Amino acid sequence: MHISIGLFILIGLGCTAYLAMTLANTTFFSGDSYMISAKFTAVNGLRPGSNVEISGVAVGKVADITLDQTLYQAVVTMQVQNAVGIPVDSVAAIKTSGLIGDKYVSITPGADDAMLETGGVIQDTQAALDIEEMISKYVFGSVEK
C-alpha cells in the first residue's frame, strides 16, 4: 500500500514539473536546435519566449534580447529547430498576432543556397510597427497626406 501511494505521488510530481516547464516555455532538452541572431532598431513588445515563425509555422523561440552598446540596436537571439534551414539572405521582421498584440519574429526565407549556422546573423531586418506612435501622429496632425 505504501509503495503504491509513493508511486502515485512521484507520478503527480513529474506531471506537475512537466506542466510548469511547458507553461513557462522552458526547454531543458534543446539539443535539436541552433542559435541565430538579428539586430533590430526597435523590438517594442517582443519578449524572450516569443515564437519565431516561417510562413506562419512556429520553428523556434526567442531566447534572449540584449542591447548592442556600440550601435544602440536590440540584438534578438533565436533558438531554431535543426530540421529548419534558414538561408543567409533571409529577412526577419517583428509582427503582431491577434488583437491583443502579441509580438513574434517572422522570417521570410531568401533564395541563397547557403544556410545560417549556429551563431549566424540575419542581416536584413524590419523593426516592429509602433501603432501608438502612428495614432498620435495622426491625431496631432503631423502625418503627411
Contacts in CASP RR format, 6 or more apart in sequence:
PFRMAT RR
TARGET T0000
AUTHOR 0000-0000-0000
METHOD contacts of the structure
MODEL  1
MHISIGLFILIGLGCTAYLAMTLANTTFFSGDSYMISAKFTAVNGLRPGS
NVEISGVAVGKVADITLDQTLYQAVVTMQVQNAVGIPVDSVAAIKTSGLI
GDKYVSITPGADDAMLETGGVIQDTQAALDIEEMISKYVFGSVEK
20 26 0 8 1.000
21 27 0 8 1.000
21 28 0 8 1.000
25 49 0 8 1.000
25 61 0 8 1.000
27 61 0 8 1.000
27 79 0 8 1.000
30 79 0 8 1.000
31 82 0 8 1.000
32 81 0 8 1.000
32 82 0 8 1.000
32 83 0 8 1.000
33 60 0 8 1.000
33 79 0 8 1.000
33 80 0 8 1.000
33 81 0 8 1.000
33 82 0 8 1.000
34 79 0 8 1.000
34 80 0 8 1.000
34 82 0 8 1.000
34 117 0 8 1.000
34 118 0 8 1.000
34 119 0 8 1.000
35 63 0 8 1.000
35 77 0 8 1.000
35 78 0 8 1.000
35 79 0 8 1.000
35 80 0 8 1.000
35 118 0 8 1.000
35 119 0 8 1.000
36 77 0 8 1.000
36 78 0 8 1.000
36 80 0 8 1.000
36 86 0 8 1.000
36 116 0 8 1.000
36 118 0 8 1.000
36 119 0 8 1.000
36 120 0 8 1.000
36 121 0 8 1.000
36 122 0 8 1.000
37 75 0 8 1.000
37 76 0 8 1.000
37 77 0 8 1.000
37 78 0 8 1.000
37 119 0 8 1.000
37 120 0 8 1.000
37 121 0 8 1.000
37 122 0 8 1.000
38 75 0 8 1.000
38 76 0 8 1.000
38 78 0 8 1.000
38 92 0 8 1.000
38 105 0 8 1.000
38 121 0 8 1.000
38 122 0 8 1.000
38 125 0 8 1.000
39 68 0 8 1.000
39 71 0 8 1.000
39 73 0 8 1.000
39 74 0 8 1.000
39 75 0 8 1.000
39 76 0 8 1.000
39 121 0 8 1.000
39 125 0 8 1.000
40 73 0 8 1.000
40 74 0 8 1.000
40 76 0 8 1.000
40 92 0 8 1.000
40 94 0 8 1.000
40 125 0 8 1.000
40 126 0 8 1.000
40 127 0 8 1.000
40 128 0 8 1.000
41 73 0 8 1.000
41 74 0 8 1.000
41 127 0 8 1.000
42 74 0 8 1.000
42 127 0 8 1.000
42 128 0 8 1.000
42 130 0 8 1.000
43 65 0 8 1.000
43 74 0 8 1.000
43 76 0 8 1.000
43 94 0 8 1.000
43 103 0 8 1.000
43 127 0 8 1.000
43 128 0 8 1.000
44 94 0 8 1.000
44 103 0 8 1.000
44 128 0 8 1.000
44 130 0 8 1.000
45 103 0 8 1.000
45 128 0 8 1.000
46 62 0 8 1.000
46 65 0 8 1.000
46 76 0 8 1.000
46 94 0 8 1.000
46 103 0 8 1.000
46 104 0 8 1.000
46 105 0 8 1.000
46 128 0 8 1.000
47 62 0 8 1.000
47 65 0 8 1.000
47 103 0 8 1.000
48 61 0 8 1.000
48 62 0 8 1.000
48 63 0 8 1.000
48 64 0 8 1.000
48 65 0 8 1.000
49 61 0 8 1.000
49 62 0 8 1.000
49 63 0 8 1.000
50 61 0 8 1.000
50 62 0 8 1.000
50 102 0 8 1.000
50 103 0 8 1.000
50 104 0 8 1.000
50 105 0 8 1.000
51 58 0 8 1.000
51 60 0 8 1.000
51 61 0 8 1.000
51 62 0 8 1.000
51 104 0 8 1.000
51 105 0 8 1.000
52 58 0 8 1.000
52 59 0 8 1.000
52 60 0 8 1.000
52 61 0 8 1.000
52 62 0 8 1.000
52 78 0 8 1.000
52 79 0 8 1.000
52 80 0 8 1.000
52 104 0 8 1.000
52 105 0 8 1.000
52 107 0 8 1.000
53 59 0 8 1.000
53 104 0 8 1.000
53 105 0 8 1.000
53 106 0 8 1.000
53 107 0 8 1.000
54 84 0 8 1.000
54 86 0 8 1.000
54 106 0 8 1.000
54 107 0 8 1.000
54 108 0 8 1.000
54 109 0 8 1.000
56 106 0 8 1.000
59 80 0 8 1.000
59 81 0 8 1.000
59 84 0 8 1.000
59 107 0 8 1.000
60 78 0 8 1.000
60 79 0 8 1.000
60 80 0 8 1.000
60 81 0 8 1.000
60 84 0 8 1.000
61 78 0 8 1.000
61 79 0 8 1.000
62 76 0 8 1.000
62 77 0 8 1.000
62 78 0 8 1.000
62 79 0 8 1.000
62 105 0 8 1.000
63 77 0 8 1.000
63 78 0 8 1.000
63 79 0 8 1.000
64 76 0 8 1.000
64 77 0 8 1.000
65 74 0 8 1.000
65 75 0 8 1.000
65 76 0 8 1.000
65 77 0 8 1.000
66 74 0 8 1.000
66 75 0 8 1.000
66 77 0 8 1.000
67 73 0 8 1.000
67 74 0 8 1.000
67 75 0 8 1.000
68 74 0 8 1.000
68 75 0 8 1.000
76 92 0 8 1.000
76 105 0 8 1.000
78 105 0 8 1.000
80 86 0 8 1.000
85 115 0 8 1.000
85 116 0 8 1.000
86 107 0 8 1.000
86 109 0 8 1.000
86 115 0 8 1.000
86 116 0 8 1.000
86 122 0 8 1.000
87 109 0 8 1.000
87 110 0 8 1.000
87 111 0 8 1.000
87 112 0 8 1.000
87 113 0 8 1.000
87 114 0 8 1.000
87 115 0 8 1.000
87 116 0 8 1.000
88 112 0 8 1.000
88 114 0 8 1.000
88 115 0 8 1.000
88 116 0 8 1.000
89 110 0 8 1.000
89 111 0 8 1.000
89 112 0 8 1.000
89 123 0 8 1.000
89 124 0 8 1.000
90 107 0 8 1.000
90 108 0 8 1.000
90 109 0 8 1.000
90 110 0 8 1.000
90 116 0 8 1.000
90 122 0 8 1.000
90 124 0 8 1.000
91 107 0 8 1.000
91 108 0 8 1.000
91 110 0 8 1.000
91 122 0 8 1.000
91 124 0 8 1.000
91 125 0 8 1.000
91 126 0 8 1.000
92 105 0 8 1.000
92 106 0 8 1.000
92 107 0 8 1.000
92 108 0 8 1.000
92 122 0 8 1.000
92 124 0 8 1.000
92 125 0 8 1.000
92 126 0 8 1.000
93 105 0 8 1.000
93 106 0 8 1.000
93 107 0 8 1.000
93 108 0 8 1.000
93 125 0 8 1.000
93 126 0 8 1.000
94 103 0 8 1.000
94 104 0 8 1.000
94 105 0 8 1.000
94 106 0 8 1.000
94 126 0 8 1.000
94 127 0 8 1.000
94 128 0 8 1.000
95 103 0 8 1.000
95 104 0 8 1.000
95 105 0 8 1.000
95 106 0 8 1.000
95 128 0 8 1.000
96 102 0 8 1.000
96 103 0 8 1.000
96 128 0 8 1.000
96 129 0 8 1.000
97 103 0 8 1.000
97 104 0 8 1.000
103 128 0 8 1.000
107 122 0 8 1.000
116 122 0 8 1.000
134 143 0 8 1.000
137 143 0 8 1.000
END
